Amino acid sequence: MFHKADIHSFAIISAIFVSVWGAVSARAATAEDVYLETCAVCHGAEGAGQTARGKKLKVKDLRSSEVQKLTDAQLTEIISKGKGKDMPPYETELGKDGVAAQVGHLRELAKKK
Ligand code: HEC
């Protein structure tokens, strides 16, 4: 039933599928994707906070020196535990590494300004 060549091409197609799938799922895990999905609704894609919700909640520009002068430990604490009544805690959702990745992303946003 199965010719040797069929099995061979099946193996090649599977290998291609696996590597494409790997690339797609690896990309989905970038800090920027998580930020855009989770934080941008309030803080804006660039961190300026000029979204409807961001304006309503009067969020600060995350790229401002006021926010950027906070240490990595302080940013980690805020993102993990939340702040005030409107900034939600993300410790459970993102985990320790995910929170650390967001701290890194906030530093990157400030560099791009
Ligand atoms: C529902 C809206 C909302 C979402 C979603 C949100 N935040 Fe916030 N965030 C706020 C508000 C409001 C504050 C200001 C809290 C205060 O000072 O009382 C804040 C404050 C902060 C601060 C401290 C800067 C400051 O203003 O003092 C950081 C850092 C921060 N957010 C990062 C994030 C990150 C990273 C995410 C996503 C993982 C996120 N936020 C998601 C609303 C939000």
Boltz pocket constraint, residues with backbone or C-beta under 6 A from the ligand:
constraints:
  - pocket:
      binder: B
      contacts: [[A, 34], [A, 35], [A, 38], [A, 39], [A, 40], [A, 41], [A, 42], [A, 43], [A, 53], [A, 57], [A, 58], [A, 59], [A, 60], [A, 62], [A, 67], [A, 75], [A, 78], [A, 79], [A, 83], [A, 84], [A, 85], [A, 86], [A, 87], [A, 88], [A, 90], [A, 102], [A, 106]]
      max_distance: 6.0
